[in-house]
Amino acid sequence: MASDNLSAVLYKQNDLRLEQRPIPEPKEDEVLLQMAYVGICGSDVHYYEHGRIADFIVKDPMVIGHEASGTVVKVGKNVKHLKKGDRVAVEPGVPCRRCQFCKEGKYNLCPDLTFCATPPDDGNLARYYVHAADFCHKLPDNVSLEEGALLEPLSVGVHACRRAGVQLGTTVLVIGAGPIGLVSVLAAKAYGAFVVCTARSPRRLEVAKNCGADVTLVVDPAKEEESSIIERIRSAIGDLPNVTIDCSGNEKCITIGINITRTGGTLMLVGMGSQMVTVPLVNACAREIDIKSVFRYCNDYPIALEMVASGRCNVKQLVTHSFKLEQTVDAFEAARKKADNTIKVMISCRQG
């Protein structure tokens, strides 16, 4: 057995170190993974910059990373569906499986959920990592390990589309073309929707087009009147969207989302912004706009995997920067700049 378990450990705000940790031993229902790829998420960057997200505070050193894939190198005695050599995507949240939420199939809401790189739980940006076997999804031969790591963000887009009822013929407006906005475009197109994407960055909108957006519009709510934005979108698609997916969390964008969604439609809140926002709820109530939200994903990994395996979702195009594990600090610095040409920063955990 190898002894190198180089791990990316966040000690506190702006203090990310590489250090050796013991290679863990899988329990009876777990597998030991040799990690392949880990993508950097916005939440990872937030922990790096601020040392916390809301009430989740980095109090003890924590291995970072949760968008991951790897290869099974050892299985616990109760594991039957995986074997040594299997390539898997890691679904990072492991619920208790016993509470009411778990029994209702809403395990993402489990109060005892452990989630990679959410204090106090370690993440998986390391050479080796153990995880619950039933939350490791075996990859078919035609899906790469890098694509496997991208199933995590794609599952957010899938979950948003499922909760919003997106299907063939639905007109979907995606507000924002960051990584989650782009995977929402990918997922909505895979479901057969007509997709409109708005963002401030023309470069990001070019990527949105490549992801399948039928219409893209440069929109900056800070510089343009809401009525003008709504009219431009209506003119571009000939009507208003059945579903609006806000991936910004911005108060003005949420307001536009309420006012632009077709009467009887759905506004899906994916992006998280300020704790308190002021929005026109009376307008939403008077037009029966369903306002729903997304918290990660639930039962969405198999769907996301099928979308990638079938060729309907090209997630590889989202990777703009690649680093080795030894270059983790440089990778995080690249991610924190939030440049228009930076979408998904990917880290290879392999040696050599």
Helices and strands as residue ranges (DSSP letters): E 6-12, E 15-20, E 30-39, H 42-50, E 52-53, E 56-57, E 62-63, E 67-75, E 87-90, E 93-94, H 100-103, G 107-109, E 114-115, E 128-132, G 133-135, E 136-138, H 145-149, H 151-164, E 171-175, H 179-190, E 194-199, H 202-210, E 215-218, H 226-237, E 243-246, H 251-260, E 266-269, H 281-286, E 290-293, H 301-309, G 316-318, E 319-324, G 325-327, H 328-336, E 344-348
